[in-house]
């Protein structure tokens, strides 16, 4: 069974990575220009032809692609192969507008699953592991991606999908799951339920591969402590393939981007200017090995930082920081940029569980932000005056972090609906007006 730690690729020299990317970029640009009228138009409008692109240095000449382009071209407008060559579609979970649909040939699925297998290997996985996948299956990429990666590793794979927490825990105990794959918010919920059921000592988990939504270092510590595992981040998006575009290694200080398949850039989200390594901005991807749905300079809206600092694991592929929010779901409250992750950091630092909801509304032309925070069962028996004092303490801490007043309401344990997939952290009522 192949071992999906692939040092000849993952630890390649910068010159080698650059050579792969130069070659892949030139080929991809020619292919989309010839096969995809939508791309040809975009390039023509910018006055750039495939002959202008010789290497990654020329990437900046190419037009950006956005989610709006994917919606405009829905469903087949960006397909670069005949439909009969495709074997799968997956789709994003977007709630507004047209869905975004991505297409895969068998070769594309292979690459995607390789990337997920690398992620499992980087989390310490071997073919001896029992991989418990409770990301959703179906159109969402989480379940199918990690499932495929686990098969490639040769692991025993439990395709649990999301939901039915009792059954998840039962299988975990009975079958000895060692690697858990789900959203971090569901991992926190599972940890809580395992603790309540008193079955922590029957759990054999050693690692978790958690992604698909933003989570903080504090939440990582919390999950690691409660489950007694190492919790690894994994990132990806449907448009680019799904989970496994990047993943964490033993250093747990950012996610290695699979640079033999994707070129990453950081741009200023307002001007579109490419920013130097180490600066914070919007992550942009160009795929260089995909057949069916190659995307060039796709704007992810995810805000992060890239780093080529030497990694102790030996991998040389560039690392991206945890996304610090999205440029488009960043909240602007009273003119101030607010990321839900900032609020989460404050709550976890103060000893609250990661069960909270942020409600933004507008009254008399003025924005209001209220944070509903679940108390722990121990806090719940506190007197009313202690609860008020706790609320005040949180208001002050949030003010120090955000620079604005946010009301805080402490609510009883378990009163905020738990998510089995991506958590719903923000309710922005202003959008309803
Ligand atoms: O969430 C793919 C995925 C599945 C990734 C399972 C990891 C694990 P989409 O539904 O298309 O795909 O959502 C993509 O989710 O642009 C980010 O905003 C966010 N996201 C994904 N991974 C992370 C992460 C999947 N590790 C969007 N940290 C992306 C923070 C993440 N945000």
Boltz pocket constraint, residues with backbone or C-beta under 6 A from the ligand:
constraints:
  - pocket:
      binder: B
      contacts: [[A, 91], [A, 92], [A, 93], [A, 135], [A, 141], [A, 142], [A, 210], [A, 211], [A, 212], [A, 213], [A, 214], [A, 215], [A, 233], [A, 234], [A, 235], [A, 236], [A, 237], [A, 238], [A, 239], [A, 242], [A, 243], [A, 244], [A, 300], [A, 302], [A, 322], [A, 323], [A, 326]]
      max_distance: 6.0
